[in-house]
């Protein structure tokens, strides 16, 4: 793909995001911004959480990670699944019953102001670091594939990216994010499907042949139980992600 084609795709995608933002932010108030008026369809929220959990960082990095860790990332996915089940069946009913806008309000009510401020501070710190890393990686991809060819500095690429993100989220809040995350999930899964199809085509494989090839590959191992000190050990991967989801 040429830089111009990639840029047109990015522009078209953000135009779609801005359109969604326009429709979801009409007559938006604080309740809509922070809670989506508690009217968002559960299946849309669940579908959007796939994209929110994985993100472009996962999409770019995990395929390369397979070379050194096989399919052990699937252990983390299992941790995600159990964590979400716990959140959906234990924590969310509690938050709804207490009519909380933020989960950290519960810390304030239950344990006091110090716990509230400590928990909120750690959350903001972790989100800031994580979001900064994701922004850096995505902006770097745009820089390498598009803007380097035109001599545009990386700092300007980052500023443009931040501006576009702010434009489609600043008014609609969580209500907009739910629908844009669902769109992100849809395109991400479509990209996975297209990638698999192109790989099958290049290797002259059908579905059965692809499954057989993966099964015979040394990279297809999912579970790691042997080395307890390894970061890919099942308990380390599974429990770490489970705790992070909670």
Buried (B, 14 or more C-beta within 10 A) or exposed (E): EEBEEBBEEBEEBBEBBBEBBEEBBEEBEEBBBEBBEEEBEEEBBEBBBBBBBBBBBBBBEBEEBBEEBBBBBEBBBBBBEBBBEEEEEEBEEEBEEEEBEBBBBBBBEEEEEEBBEEBBEEEEEEEEEEEEEBBBBBBBBBBEBBBBBEEBEBEEBBEBBEEBBEEBBEBBBBBBBBBBBBBBBBEBBEEEEEEEEEEBEEEEBEEEEBEEEEEEEEEEEEBBEEEEEBEBBBEBBBBBBBEEBE
